[in-house]
Amino acid sequence: MSRSNLDKELQQKVIIAAATRVFMRSGFAGTTMDQVASEAGVVKQTVYNHFPSKDWLFKAMIDNNNEDLRSTIPVSLSPESDVRECLLAFSRQFLKIIVKPTSLGLHRMLISEAPRFPDLAKLVFSTGASRIARLLADYFRKQTKEKRICVADAPLAAEQFLGSLRGNIQLRLLLMAEGPPSEEQIDKVAETAVDNFIRAHRPRRSTRESK
């Protein structure tokens, strides 16, 4: 990568980081490109050089904050590895991501802004939570085909599994009812959800095998 391209990439990262802080403080409607430029320590034209509009900047922020989901979670769903170990790795990573302050702040902002900006909320859902549910459903289908588990409705099973991970942890943090969970708490939630799922979806034994 050339020096100019590297400088451009670094400048974009600085602007996106600044935009994230401003969006979290002021919401989508209350954020201006002037505020983002001031937060990033650049002139407004520099922001526009990278992002033609506030909508584009917001989408770039969403894409950046979903990078953890895209880059780390799918890796843990290896179709050749032990199902329990894969789901445990997936669950721990998923929990660590949803309890991050940035994730929680984005969630709060979107809940409050969704009625006024439904397209933005749909964008976040389709590139984040919905995408992870689809990846998980695909994994369940493959493992069912290999007879390692038995899942009749993969999309529904994926949604229910993710719901069991979120539980009330995410809600308590969104409402600031308690501090972030410890590693031990995350492990306990992950292990309980995974073991319950595996018990409920054990592969069925054929009549010949059961004799």
C-alpha positions, 0 to 999 in steps of 0.5 A: 500500500502506498504512503498516500493510501495509508494516510487516507486509510488512517484519516478515515479511521480517525473520522469514523472513530470521531463520528462514533463518539458524536453519534453516541452523544447526539444521536443521528438527527443531532449530529452534524458534519461540523461536529464530526470534523471538530471531534476528529481535528480536521476541517469539514471538507476533509470529512466530505472528501471521505464521506459524501453525506452524513448517511454515508458516514453513519453507514461507515460507522456501522460497518466498522462496528460490525467488523468484530462480528464479521471477522471473528465470529464466523471463524469459530464456526468450523464445520470440521471441529467438535460442535460443543467446542465451536459453539462455546467459542462462538458464544464467548465471542458473541457475548464479549461483543454485545457487552462492549460499551460501543455496542451498547451505545449503538444499540441505545441510539438505534432504539431511540432513532428507529421510529424516525430513521427506520432505514438506518435501523434496518441497515444495522439489523441486516448487517449485524444481528440478522447476518449472524443468525444466518451464519449460525443457521447455516452452521446448524444445517451443515451439522445436521446433515453430518448427523452431529446434531438434529435441527428441524428449523435452523433459522428458528434454532439460531434465533433461539440460541442467540436469545439464550445467550443475550438473556437479561445480560444485554438488557441489564447493561443497556439500562445500566442496572449493573456493570459488565460481566466477568469472564467467569460470568460469560463462560457460565452463560456460554456453557449453559446455553451450549449444553442446553442446546446440545441436549435438545438437539442430539442426533436421532438414533435409527431403529437399527442403532437403538437395538 
